[in-house]
Amino acid sequence: MPLTTRLRAALLAGTVALAGAAPRAAWADEQYFPLQSYRVGPYAAGGTGFFGGFIDYLNLINARDGGVNGVKLTWSEGETQYEVERGVEVYERLKSRPGIAAWNPLSVGIAYAMIDRITADKVPLITINHGRTDSTDGRVFPYVFPLLLNPYSETSGIIQYLGTRAGGGLDKLKGKTVAVLYHGSPYGKETIPIYARLAERYGFTVAQIEVPHPGNEQQSQWLTIRRLRPDFVVLRGWGVMNPVALKTAQKTGFPADRIVGNVWSNSEEDVIPAGDAAKGYVAITTQASGTAYPVIQEVVGRVYGAGNGNLADRKRIGSVYHNLGVLNGILNVEAVRIAQARFGQRTLTGDEVRWGFEHLRLDEARVAALGAKGLFHSINVTCANHEGEGRVTFQQWDGAKWTVVSDWIAPDWASLRPLIEASATAYAKERGITPRDCAAEEAADVAGKQAAAAAR
């Protein structure tokens, strides 16, 4: 899409988003979501899909349910182009708006820059499938929620899958070579330590190779991979880096079915531009693609049927990024609903919504009731665990669509937790933070519920 067209689309999107926000006089009955979106720039495909799905779900809740227990959901967008400075500027510009529920920047760099700010302002920061791994420890990071999948859990899931591909379990990786091709950004570098640790633990050799942003030139990296002759390549890309990787792999003779993409290398926008070079490529995901799920069907019927859909191209409905945005909407809305059950059916403070996220427990039955059975597995957030034990699955591109090729896999949380706690403890010591006593807080919650029940 030409830049002028993308800019026009971004401006139109902003107009549509602002139209979703009612006049200030009605703020008392509204919950506001400030969106640091990116509809322009090298990562626009991810931004338009994700924020489009998020907005579509908010629109669905307003249209179908009249909001959450009568509280209307509102939002507005600020264009970041996926740049940290712009993301912080949008934060500073929108943070004074009343009734902010949560921030959802979908950017590791922007998220890192916001942690101190949102902690001081007492508003939750949602980093679904990304962010600081140690922010999983809610004792130290009370306002940060890397929901469903942190980078270390992603790595664990990928290594488990590679074990099955190698002929059985993790022991089959001994003596193998794995190349990790990573985006040269804080996001890309986040998993360097855990790949090194797992390689040592399971006896495989890992070669970690950086691709400078944005990733549109990779010839030297793939020549290195050809010399290494690895058994597998893990692609930790983003945006244009992904199709370029697949096309360059084909040119250097590396088969696509031995490349396994991470959660930001798993979309249609990553494979379609690569053409036949992507056929057979496998990627991890926390949510399925497609439109077969009741919640997606409702988005199609109630939102797009009424002419209120956010995607410019309806063919993207049910795509990986769009479904991730819908899923993010589900998690945000359910956190608000859970918090309302505790604090009242009204506009909530950010701190109250934080409590809702910390009690976001959606089992498979609740997921089915939300119309999302098969779209994602479940989530179980606690005071100490802000990730929520999300499951992963793997999908393979057949040249036209993604097909799931594995069961839901639980990462090895028992092995990862000590690493997360050690990093969080070091962060707390450096910042002079006293970790929360989660057991005491949870006991107080139980006592509060019992007292409320007795008073009724």
Secondary structure as UniProt FT lines:
FT   HELIX           3..19
FT   HELIX           24..29
FT   STRAND          30..37
FT   TURN            42..43
FT   HELIX           44..65
FT   TURN            69..70
FT   STRAND          71..79
FT   TURN            81..82
FT   HELIX           84..94
FT   TURN            95..96
FT   TURN            98..99
FT   HELIX           108..121
FT   STRAND          125..126
FT   TURN            128..129
FT   HELIX           133..136
FT   TURN            138..140
FT   TURN            142..143
FT   STRAND          144..145
FT   HELIX           151..165
FT   TURN            166..167
FT   HELIX           170..173
FT   TURN            174..175
FT   STRAND          177..184
FT   HELIX           186..189
FT   TURN            190..191
FT   HELIX           192..202
FT   STRAND          205..212
FT   TURN            213..214
FT   HELIX           219..228
FT   STRAND          232..236
FT   TURN            239..240
FT   HELIX           241..252
FT   HELIX           256..258
FT   STRAND          259..261
FT   TURN            263..264
FT   HELIX           268..271
FT   HELIX           272..278
FT   TURN            279..280
FT   STRAND          282..285
FT   HELIX           294..298
FT   HELIX           299..304
FT   TURN            305..307
FT   HELIX           314..316
FT   TURN            317..318
FT   HELIX           320..343
FT   HELIX           350..358
FT   STRAND          361..362
FT   HELIX           364..369
FT   TURN            370..371
FT   TURN            374..375
FT   STRAND          379..380
FT   STRAND          392..397
FT   STRAND          402..404
FT   HELIX           413..431
FT   HELIX           438..455
//
